[in-house]
């Protein structure tokens, strides 16, 4: 997917037969370049899906409540209320820590 594309583009732009390169599918890709590509893709995926994850988490917090006690009735209602009450920032609360966790996902892609 995105990682393979970026890894190929970055490795072709860096070129060269350096000793820290590893042969991958006929293309030499330096470890640092592969990590950069993996980190970029991992962070982009986290940022793209985080609003949906925020909605899911808020609905899960409502699971044990009765229908009268619930703040949100469904995912669209949750989306509207977050947007109206907190703006777009409400969808991205806690994203910073999630981006730090993406380093692990990038290391898995590189290895």
Helices and strands as residue ranges (DSSP letters): H 2-14, E 21-24, E 27-30, H 31-61, H 75-86, G 88-92, H 95-110
